[in-house]
Each structure stands twice: as structure tokens, then as C-alpha cells.
């Protein structure tokens, strides 16, 4: 792994690296595993059945009675309640989980095996969110014993693996839970996992991870340099896993407030002047696919017809710029009222956009747009983006639900959230709220599709490529599967001798 | 030490980026939440007050609590310090053995092919940056030949590549200095006297000349501790090794003020202590130096 987890409590952490580990230590109430069985997406986890009220405010789960936490505490409805109360407690300083939980009101416990989670507002996204590791139940005994902060170093769940050791900044070791007998029905086997022990080594340097994989010191490496991934695709003895993820692709956000990108025609011209296929060919051939939609294909309500809205067409880009009054001037750069057509492109340093921005610079130069590229390190860059000093910003966003639009496109997210497009359309806000007013997927799709269409018509996001969770492994690693957001599931995995 | 605390404190607070905002990033925090976190971290107070508080706690032996892990800074540093100390020690052993060895041989067989090889070796050592050398050594000895691990874990085998990567540069400096000083010492009258007493060349060099030639080398070793620890930052990262260096990198990325301050203080303290030790070592090497 490249990043050090800051906590092993799924309720606290905001880092993917923590999620990779805690997914094995904790079980969700339900599993969302599309594509594993025809015609079914959701499978029982710690809950055998569930019901959602029509207004998507009450979610009732019927729990398994045969589950025990790693410390021997029986799993009951009280444990679910204790976990959610833990997440909303300010002392916990929850990051991802509190967002996943949404407008939580309270939990009602009806006997040992029935629990109802009640929300203040409709929360149609909850079924997808409860299926991620963030809201997985934690042992109430451990919560009492170690406190809201302490459980981050003493994670006690119900998962197929138990926590053994965490050497800060170096590694985390987990071992098989021999009592485990509540795997989802789509798992290849039941009972305790095949692997006796897993060590997650933290190796921040990409070439070190690559070397350690080649020497056999690690069996799986994530996030290698694209050239190294390409090299391993052609080498024998290795398997390259590229698991699709859901949410928003790697994209460029276009500032709709700052001139000259405050002009819709300029933003549309940028869309037509962008050649995603050429970027993939140059940088990520065989690893990623080009993106032409602000949603990734696996995301609920993804509309493939929108992919055709903007396709590379330099002629179209030029005529849009002419129409907007930008005429070719000295050195091939367009001008209007004596000012050149110059865009401020601020990259997030070490975020993987440096080469992309240079290719874009060249592509846009062909239609007469000058681009000044600079980089700022995270999180300073977030303040810059929130202030709106840029025309163009980098972004991607993993999410298991289309409700991610609330965090990215809502009017109230402009100055302190992720709405770095400084884009505000009350109609989009209303559509997103409507899409979340029910838990019925068939009713959620239409409003989200309309919202996506409006955002794409406003041309505030230039999608670049469909990122994947790429893991390079020794071919000894077998039967590795992935969650909908690209997290490896080690439960069924085996190691060939 | 006082100067170090003031400087580090000032630099940390001059670099843009608010730790509270970093910690809450991705939580969709409201401005109120950020303000309240800033208050709970004590970051809303005037700089001078924050600094005063920091120094006050420092003189009471309290380095504070990490913003990120919520563990005590002293405890975290204590956990990784042995790893860096081991690496530093192994590096010194490599540097001293190779450096002194090559220096002595070079001086004894001045102008021969072995001296030239030593000189070439040390020129390379000074010229080649340790991050490049690390990568090269990993490629050759770990990936190609499979003799040594690419990751530096607890064992001695894992220590070889990092300490060689880090030690080569230092050994080169030692070689140059040792050779030059030894040559100078070998020209001194007392060496002729020793030869006149009928001592063999080896005994003359080791017992008489080397002792005098070592004084500047020991001074240099003390001064190199700073370079050694900064080199450790790079080498620890490349070999995925635990230590002060990788801890510092993580802390800096997260703007974990108490942790950065703690690491810098410990490094400064080590530097101070090593140079104190060097001063004491003079007395052992040079009978003219007496303390107290």
C-alpha cells in the first residue's frame, strides 16, 4: 500500500488505505456486489432482510443471530445502534462514515435482532452506503473499553479476519477468524478464510513497491506507475487486476465564474478541443479507458447516451470560440478586446495530472487557447480552488451512489466544499434532492440522469479517463475479488504454492 | 536548542495550509467545524502565545500530542528512533570501514593502481546521489540477483543495501581525508623515528601515524550526522523502512505541527550530543587535549 492508514476504525477514517484493511475486519449489514449473480445486486451481510419506508427515512434491518465479534461479544441490534452513535459523536471526528450515514436522526432497537435507522430527511443513497465498510458494526464492548478514539487502534469487528498488529507507518497484520461463518451467499466458500494471515506493508514509494513485488517480498502492490503496470502486463508470473470503481472519472473542473471560462461557449470549446483518446494512447494504454461522461459506467443512473455530447472536434471548438468573439491574434493565440485567451490551470501537485495537463495544453493550443500550468500541493490547493483563482482544476471522486452530486455540484458547496467549478444551478440541486427522496433504484434514475445532463450541458467538467483500482499481483494470488468501489476482498482468495 | 525551536516554529507557521482544514478535508465540514477544531488544537491563539506554550511544555519534557494519530509525539518518536539509530550506526560502520581501509591503503601504496581505484571510488561516491544509488543497488542485488531484500525489514540482511547506499558517500569523504592526513603524517619526523626503531610499516601506520590522522576524520564524522539523518529521510522512503525520516515526511505532508517540531528537536539534540561525543573523543586521540 502506498498510504499509511490513520485509523483502523471504519467509522473514523477517511482514507482508502484504511478501508482496504478494515473491509476484512468488519462486515457490512448488507453487501452490494453487482455482477456476481444474475438479477441480484444486494446480498445479506449481518442483516438477513431489510425494508425501506416509502419516504426513504426509515430503514429496518433483520439481523443474524449467530454472529459474534472478535472479542466474543454477541452481535445484536444494540451493536448497530452503538456503532452509529459512535460515528455521529463529535469526539470520534468521523470523516467518510459520517458523510455516508447522511442526515441521521436516531436508531430504534426492537428486540435483539431488529433495528430501524431513522433519518431526518429522505436518504435514498443509504442502501448503497450501508454496504460499504464505513458503517460496519463495531463491538460495543470495544467501544466502551477503548473509547471513541481508542478503537481506531483496537478495531474489533465481525469480519473474516481479526486484527493482530499495527506497527505505525510500517505494517498492519491481520489473521484469519476461525469462528467466521457468515460470508455473503455469493462467496465461493463458507467458514474461515483460506489465507491464515495478511500483512499490509506501507511503502510510500511507487518504484519500491514495484521492486518489492518483483523480488517476491510482497505479493500484491497497488498504485504502481503506469509504465510499470504496462511492463507487468507483458511479463509472466504476474496478474494485473484492474477493478472498475464507481463515482466520477478523473476530470478537469472548469470554473464557471472566472473569465474567460465564465462564457459557456468557451467551456464548450474546451470540451470539443479535448482528445481523451490521444491522452490514453500516450499515457495509460491498456490500463484505463477514456471518459466522456461525468459518471463512471458502474454508477447508478449512468446514461451512456450522454457520452456522445462532446467528442473531439477541433473545427467545432474553433467556430465556438469565433462565435464568442475570440479571434486569432499574435502567435496563434486568440484575442478579444486586446486580451489574449489565456487560462489558469492549477494542478494538485503529485496527483497524477501533470502529464495530462501538458497534453491538454498542446491540444488546446491547436485551437488558439493559451494555458498557464502551475501546481500547488494539497491541501493548500483546496483553499485556492475554493477562492476561485483558477480556470481549471483537477478532480476525481469515488462514490457508491449518484448522490455524490450533492457534494460536487450543490450551490452551497462552492466556497468550502468540492464545487470547484463555482457552478450553481438550483434546478440541479432540486433534481438531486428528488433523486434521494426514495430508495427505489428505478425511481431514482430519472432525476439523476436529468441532473447529469444539465451539468454536462453547462460544460463545467471535462472527463478525462475512467480510473480503476489497479492491483499488480504475483500470479500465485488467486480468486481475488473486488467490491463495487474497487476494494479487494481477501475472504475467498488463495495462494498457490 | 532554543534557536532551533524558534526557527522551526516560525517556519511551520509561515508555510501556507491550515492543519484543521487538512484534518477535516473530505468530511464536508462546515466552517464552524473547522473553527472549533482549530480552537481545540489551540491554533486560534496568537503565535507568541502558542510558542510560549510549546516552550513551556517542552521544558517540562512534554512534546505534545500528534494532530493525526492522537498519540503522544514522544511515544511515536521513541517507537521509530531505534530503527534510525540502527541505520545510522550501520552506515557509520560501512563508511568508517571502507573509508579508513581505502584511505590507509591509498596512503601506503600511493600512486599505485589500488590507490587510483580508491580515488575513483571516492569521486564516484561523492558524485552519486544516495537516492540513485539506492535504486541501482535494489535493481542489481534485489531484483536481478535476488541476494538481498528490496524492503528493509528488521533483520541484518535488510540493513545492508540501505547502509551501503547511505554509507558510500560518507566513506568517500573519509577516504579522501584519511588518505591526505595520513600522507602528511607519514612525512613527519616521528614516523622516520618509528621506522628507525625497526617497526614494520603496518605498525607504524596504525600505531603512530593513523592516530594523528584520525582527528580531522572524527571531527568530520560528527559534522556529517546532520547529513546522515537527512539522507536517512530519502533512504528510509526508498527502502520502505521505518524511522525518523519517514515519520518526518508523513508529518510534514499532513502538517502535523507537534510531530514535526518533535522530530526536528530530536534530530537537533542528536546532532548536539554526537558533536559533544566527538569533542570528548579528541581527548582520547590526542594527548594534548585535556578537559577540566
HADDOCK unambig.tbl for C-alpha pairs under 7 A between the chains (distance, minus, plus):
assign (segid A and resid 6 and name CA) (segid B and resid 68 and name CA) 6.90 0.50 0.50
assign (segid A and resid 6 and name CA) (segid B and resid 69 and name CA) 6.14 0.50 0.50
assign (segid A and resid 95 and name CA) (segid B and resid 26 and name CA) 6.65 0.50 0.50
assign (segid A and resid 95 and name CA) (segid B and resid 27 and name CA) 4.62 0.50 0.50
assign (segid A and resid 96 and name CA) (segid B and resid 27 and name CA) 6.00 0.50 0.50
assign (segid A and resid 99 and name CA) (segid B and resid 27 and name CA) 6.59 0.50 0.50
assign (segid A and resid 169 and name CA) (segid B and resid 242 and name CA) 6.59 0.50 0.50
assign (segid A and resid 170 and name CA) (segid B and resid 242 and name CA) 5.94 0.50 0.50
assign (segid A and resid 203 and name CA) (segid B and resid 240 and name CA) 4.90 0.50 0.50
assign (segid A and resid 204 and name CA) (segid B and resid 237 and name CA) 6.77 0.50 0.50
assign (segid A and resid 204 and name CA) (segid B and resid 240 and name CA) 6.96 0.50 0.50
assign (segid A and resid 205 and name CA) (segid B and resid 237 and name CA) 6.49 0.50 0.50
assign (segid A and resid 205 and name CA) (segid B and resid 238 and name CA) 6.06 0.50 0.50
assign (segid A and resid 208 and name CA) (segid B and resid 238 and name CA) 5.90 0.50 0.50
assign (segid A and resid 208 and name CA) (segid B and resid 239 and name CA) 6.55 0.50 0.50
assign (segid A and resid 211 and name CA) (segid B and resid 143 and name CA) 6.48 0.50 0.50
assign (segid A and resid 211 and name CA) (segid B and resid 150 and name CA) 6.46 0.50 0.50
assign (segid A and resid 212 and name CA) (segid B and resid 150 and name CA) 5.58 0.50 0.50
assign (segid A and resid 212 and name CA) (segid B and resid 151 and name CA) 6.41 0.50 0.50
assign (segid A and resid 214 and name CA) (segid B and resid 143 and name CA) 6.23 0.50 0.50
assign (segid A and resid 215 and name CA) (segid B and resid 142 and name CA) 6.29 0.50 0.50
assign (segid A and resid 215 and name CA) (segid B and resid 143 and name CA) 5.32 0.50 0.50
assign (segid A and resid 215 and name CA) (segid B and resid 146 and name CA) 6.63 0.50 0.50
assign (segid A and resid 215 and name CA) (segid B and resid 150 and name CA) 6.99 0.50 0.50
assign (segid A and resid 379 and name CA) (segid B and resid 17 and name CA) 6.52 0.50 0.50
assign (segid A and resid 379 and name CA) (segid B and resid 22 and name CA) 6.04 0.50 0.50
assign (segid A and resid 380 and name CA) (segid B and resid 16 and name CA) 6.58 0.50 0.50
assign (segid A and resid 380 and name CA) (segid B and resid 17 and name CA) 4.96 0.50 0.50
assign (segid A and resid 417 and name CA) (segid B and resid 28 and name CA) 6.12 0.50 0.50
